[in-house]
Amino acid sequence: MPQDLFGIHGKALELRSQRMGLIASNIANAATPGYKAKDIDFAAALGAAQNGTALKTAAEHATRYRVPVMPALDGNTVELPNEQLAFSENAVGYSTTLEFIRGRVDTLKRALRGD
């Protein structure tokens, strides 16, 4: 399994991907009355995954509702600037993790070729 080959980095990439989807859903529902913004506590989910919990289960257990600074009158808790910031930070983490994995794959390919 690739996640075993890449250790924590494979798990981190999958969790970052799940988190990105959740944040994107928050952004898409910014105008939906009553929508409650959610996020994944990345550190908690990754820690659980490292301790043997399945990634999906770890992400589900680490999903939390966001507490808004200024809740909307319609009950929507999405605060667009905060979501955009979280999305950007997560995207940087995703890209960094992906580059690390690419470097690892390149190293493995060179080793297999005998370079």
NUGU-794957 format. One record per residue (C-alpha): y, x, z. Coordinates in steps of 0.2 Angstrom, whole numbers, padded with zeros to 4 digits, always signed. Example, Ala and Ser with C-alpha at 12.3 -4.5 7.8 and 13.67 -1.06 7.14 Angstrom:
BEGIN
-0022+0062+0039 -0005+0068+0036 
//
This chain:
BEGIN
+0000+0000+0000 +0017+0007-0005 +0025+0003+0012 +0012+0014+0021 +0016+0028+0009 +0034+0027+0012 +0033+0023+0031 +0048+0016+0039 +0058+0017+0022 +0047+0004+0013 +0048-0008+0027 +0067-0005+0029 +0069-0009+0010 +0059-0025+0011 +0069-0031+0027 +0086-0026+0018 +0081-0036+0003 +0077-0051+0014 +0093-0049+0024 +0103-0048+0007 +0095-0065+0002 +0100-0073+0018 +0118-0067+0018 +0119-0072-0001 +0113-0089+0005 +0127-0090+0018 +0140-0085+0005 +0133-0099-0007 +0135-0112+0006 +0152-0107+0012 +0158-0125+0008 +0143-0135+0013 +0148-0146+0028 +0137-0142+0043 +0129-0127+0036 +0125-0114+0050 +0126-0096+0044 +0111-0085+0049 +0108-0066+0049 +0093-0054+0052 +0095-0042+0067 +0089-0028+0056 +0086-0016+0070 +0075-0029+0080 +0066-0033+0064 +0062-0015+0059 +0057-0011+0077 +0045-0025+0077 +0038-0020+0060 +0036-0003+0066 +0026-0009+0081 +0013-0018+0069 +0021-0035+0066 +0020-0042+0049 +0037-0039+0039 +0039-0058+0036 +0036-0062+0054 +0047-0048+0061 +0061-0055+0050 +0059-0073+0055 +0059-0068+0074 +0074-0057+0071 +0084-0071+0062 +0099-0077+0072 +0113-0090+0069 +0130-0082+0068 +0143-0086+0081 +0159-0090+0072 +0176-0084+0078 +0184-0099+0071 +0172-0113+0067 +0177-0125+0053 +0180-0143+0058 +0165-0149+0046 +0153-0139+0057 +0151-0125+0044 +0149-0108+0053 +0151-0097+0037 +0166-0085+0038 +0167-0078+0021 +0176-0061+0025 +0162-0057+0038 +0148-0062+0026 +0156-0051+0012 +0157-0036+0024 +0139-0039+0030 +0133-0040+0012 +0142-0024+0007 +0135-0014+0022 +0118-0021+0019 +0119-0016+0000 +0124+0002+0005 +0109+0003+0016 +0098-0004+0003 +0104+0008-0010 +0102+0023+0002 +0085+0018+0007 +0080+0016-0012 +0087+0033-0016 +0077+0041-0002 +0061+0032-0009 +0065+0038-0027 +0067+0055-0021 +0050+0054-0012 +0042+0047-0028 +0049+0062-0038 +0042+0074-0026 +0025+0066-0027 +0026+0066-0046 +0030+0085-0046 +0016+0089-0033 +0004+0079-0044 +0009+0089-0060 +0009+0105-0050 +0027+0109-0053 
//
